[in-house]
Amino acid sequence: MPRFPGHPERRPVVVAGASSGIGAATAVMLGAAGYPVALGARRVQKSQEFADQINEAGGEAIALPLDITDADSIDEFVTKAEAQLGPIEVAVSGAGDLEPGRSFEVSTDDFAAQVNIHLFGAQRLYRRLIPEMIGRQRGDFVFISSDVVVSPRPQMGAYVAAKCGVEGLAEVARMELEGTGVRASLVRPGQVMTGMGMNFSPEVAESVLNDWIPWGLARHGNFLKPVHLATAVTTIVSMPRGAHMRLVEVEAEAPVARTEGDSK
């Protein structure tokens, strides 16, 4: 018997935050790759559109309500997903929100709300799924982080604190899962063109960028697309057993500079 049996033929996935952005793109890509997918989000109608897209392309997907801030909602989501798709083999924790503001101006309640979504939400989902994965001696849990952990940005204090917590949780998870057959991985994106942060008013966006520029945090205007992060997640979870992609950093390339010889 091999030291690491291969992945089972059927690997059901849950994606938290699958109504837009990275979560939706990840669900669609995994669905196209043959993974049965449960899309979880508060905006069920939006995630249903992506589930329909997967099903119409020949995949298997369902959309279910999920509030990552509510343990009961998470339990109901996982229970329904497993009833329809089977035991969950892969989880992607990508639900999140972003509200800018200087740390001394943001209320403690608003600060805590972002930590609740990004950090506590990830831990709630992790806690619900991991014991069963350990029992089967296999599984993948992917945490979506951010490069603000290594390059903090002004007006993002709550988000930075939450994502630093996520990375700390993921590091501890890797230690605690050592020898269980279950893999915990991190994807650390740079700037991504998603709905999160793209709904700032012009005044807020200008204030944020003006605070970033002196620190060299707005080097160019190119952004990653959600499909780039979906590719990273798909690569991580499809890695054959016996190897572990612990951290994948994905950054946007700067636009290619034109030279004098380039045609206009």
ChimeraX attribute file (.defattr): number of C-alpha atoms within 10 A of each C-alpha:
attribute: neighborCount
match mode: 1-to-1
recipient: residues
	/A:1	4
	/A:2	5
	/A:3	7
	/A:4	13
	/A:5	12
	/A:6	11
	/A:7	15
	/A:8	9
	/A:9	8
	/A:10	14
	/A:11	19
	/A:12	25
	/A:13	28
	/A:14	32
	/A:15	26
	/A:16	30
	/A:17	26
	/A:18	33
	/A:19	26
	/A:20	20
	/A:21	21
	/A:22	29
	/A:23	29
	/A:24	26
	/A:25	21
	/A:26	27
	/A:27	34
	/A:28	26
	/A:29	19
	/A:30	26
	/A:31	25
	/A:32	18
	/A:33	12
	/A:34	16
	/A:35	23
	/A:36	27
	/A:37	31
	/A:38	31
	/A:39	31
	/A:40	30
	/A:41	26
	/A:42	18
	/A:43	17
	/A:44	16
	/A:45	14
	/A:46	16
	/A:47	26
	/A:48	22
	/A:49	14
	/A:50	23
	/A:51	27
	/A:52	17
	/A:53	17
	/A:54	23
	/A:55	18
	/A:56	11
	/A:57	12
	/A:58	12
	/A:59	19
	/A:60	21
	/A:61	29
	/A:62	21
	/A:63	26
	/A:64	24
	/A:65	19
	/A:66	26
	/A:67	19
	/A:68	29
	/A:69	19
	/A:70	15
	/A:71	18
	/A:72	13
	/A:73	15
	/A:74	22
	/A:75	16
	/A:76	14
	/A:77	25
	/A:78	22
	/A:79	15
	/A:80	15
	/A:81	25
	/A:82	17
	/A:83	10
	/A:84	14
	/A:85	20
	/A:86	15
	/A:87	19
	/A:88	24
	/A:89	25
	/A:90	23
	/A:91	24
	/A:92	26
	/A:93	26
	/A:94	25
	/A:95	28
	/A:96	20
	/A:97	15
	/A:98	18
	/A:99	18
	/A:100	19
	/A:101	19
	/A:102	14
	/A:103	14
	/A:104	9
	/A:105	9
	/A:106	16
	/A:107	12
	/A:108	11
	/A:109	9
	/A:110	13
	/A:111	21
	/A:112	16
	/A:113	20
	/A:114	23
	/A:115	22
	/A:116	19
	/A:117	23
	/A:118	28
	/A:119	28
	/A:120	22
	/A:121	25
	/A:122	26
	/A:123	20
	/A:124	20
	/A:125	24
	/A:126	21
	/A:127	12
	/A:128	15
	/A:129	22
	/A:130	23
	/A:131	12
	/A:132	15
	/A:133	21
	/A:134	16
	/A:135	12
	/A:136	14
	/A:137	15
	/A:138	21
	/A:139	25
	/A:140	23
	/A:141	26
	/A:142	24
	/A:143	28
	/A:144	26
	/A:145	27
	/A:146	25
	/A:147	19
	/A:148	21
	/A:149	18
	/A:150	10
	/A:151	13
	/A:152	18
	/A:153	20
	/A:154	20
	/A:155	21
	/A:156	19
	/A:157	21
	/A:158	24
	/A:159	28
	/A:160	23
	/A:161	19
	/A:162	25
	/A:163	24
	/A:164	20
	/A:165	19
	/A:166	25
	/A:167	22
	/A:168	12
	/A:169	18
	/A:170	25
	/A:171	16
	/A:172	12
	/A:173	18
	/A:174	16
	/A:175	10
	/A:176	12
	/A:177	15
	/A:178	11
	/A:179	11
	/A:180	15
	/A:181	18
	/A:182	25
	/A:183	28
	/A:184	28
	/A:185	24
	/A:186	25
	/A:187	24
	/A:188	22
	/A:189	22
	/A:190	18
	/A:191	17
	/A:192	23
	/A:193	15
	/A:194	15
	/A:195	13
	/A:196	15
	/A:197	14
	/A:198	11
	/A:199	12
	/A:200	15
	/A:201	10
	/A:202	9
	/A:203	8
	/A:204	13
	/A:205	15
	/A:206	12
	/A:207	14
	/A:208	19
	/A:209	15
	/A:210	14
	/A:211	17
	/A:212	17
	/A:213	13
	/A:214	9
	/A:215	13
	/A:216	11
	/A:217	16
	/A:218	14
	/A:219	10
	/A:220	11
	/A:221	10
	/A:222	15
	/A:223	16
	/A:224	17
	/A:225	16
	/A:226	19
	/A:227	18
	/A:228	17
	/A:229	26
	/A:230	22
	/A:231	15
	/A:232	19
	/A:233	25
	/A:234	15
	/A:235	14
	/A:236	24
	/A:237	25
	/A:238	12
	/A:239	12
	/A:240	13
	/A:241	17
	/A:242	11
	/A:243	10
	/A:244	15
	/A:245	15
	/A:246	15
	/A:247	19
	/A:248	18
	/A:249	14
	/A:250	18
	/A:251	17
	/A:252	16
	/A:253	11
	/A:254	11
	/A:255	10
	/A:256	6
	/A:257	7
	/A:258	9
	/A:259	7
	/A:260	7
	/A:261	6
	/A:262	7
	/A:263	6
	/A:264	5
